[in-house]
């Protein structure tokens, strides 16, 4: 189980084109009232998407129903 870092950052190293957004995304969700655990789960999904984009050699702007 991955635990939330005490400084509010997502505790896993993230790669890919969305890597720079994962920590801020998690904090934004917490700021909107999501629990830290829920925000962490959503950040995990964003981190996975970022790695997938990197693996596919795709940019976030290329995401569309057909590509997904």
Order of alpha helices (4+ residues) and beta strands (2+ residues): alpha-alpha
